[in-house]
Amino acid sequence: MLIQSIHYTFSSADADRAGDMLKELQWRSREEPGVIEFKVGRSKERPAVFALWEEYRDEEALRSHVATEHFQRLAVNGIRLLAKERRAETVFSL
């Protein structure tokens, strides 16, 4: 299993818009056959900060996810453009 932990920080003006895109990305990603889990959370203390927890069956499932229309539209051409900061870590399950 492959796990990604990603934290995004947005400006306060963009946070709600980014949140809407992240919700749609979560919903659509959960429908993919290689996705085990896809969760999005928003910080209570810093509402412009979001955390994603993604679990994939294997590296091929992650590659398939990145190639989807919804990932390209929402993440690459939306969320990442709005983000002030993106920190990501990809790990393998032990």
N, C-alpha and C positions, 0 to 999 in steps of 0.2 A: 504494500500500500504506500502511496505517496501523499504527503500532507503539505499544504501550503498555508502559512500564516502571513497575512498581509494587513498592514495598518496604513490607512490613508488619512491625511489631514487636508481639509479644505478651508477656504475663507468662510467666514460666517455667512456671507452673502450667497455662497454657492452650496452650502451644506445641505439644505433641504432638497435642492435639485439633484445633487449627487446621491442623496439618500433614496430618492425615487428611482434613479437608475440602478442603484445597488439592489434594491428590492426586486426589480424586474430581472436583473442578472441572476439573483438567487433563485427566483421562481423558475426561470428558463433552464438554468444549469442543473437543477434538481431532476429535470426530465431526461437528462443525458444518461445513456446506459452505463458509462464508466464512472459516473460520479456517485460516490458512496454518501457523501455529506457535503453540504454547501450552506454555511451559516454566515449571516451578516449581523453585526451588533453595532450599536452607537453608544458612545461614552455619555454617561450621565453628567460627569463633571466638566467635560469639554465636548459639547455637542457637535463640533465640527470634525471630530475624530471618529472614524469607523474602523472596525476590525472584521476581517474575513477569516473564516476557518474552512478550508476546502480539503476534502479527502477524495482521492482518486484510486481506482483499482490498480493502475500501473502508469508508467510513463506514456504509453500509447493513449490512454484515456485523457491524460492532461494535454497531449498534442491535439487530440480530437476536439477537446473543449476550446482550446485557443483558436482553432480553425473555424469554429461555428460563426454563423452570421451574427447572432446575438452578442457573442463576446467581442467581435470586431466593432460592432456598432456601439455597444454600451461601454465596454471597458477601454478599448484602444482609442476610439474616436469620441468618447464622452468623458468617462470618469477620470482617466489618466490625464486628459487635457485640463480638467478642472482642478486636479490635485495640486496642492502646494508641496506636499511631501508624500512619498510612497516608500514604505519599508516592507520588504518581502523576504521570507525565508522558506526554502523548500527542503523538506527532510523526508527520509524513508522511515517507515515504521520498523521498530525493532522486534 
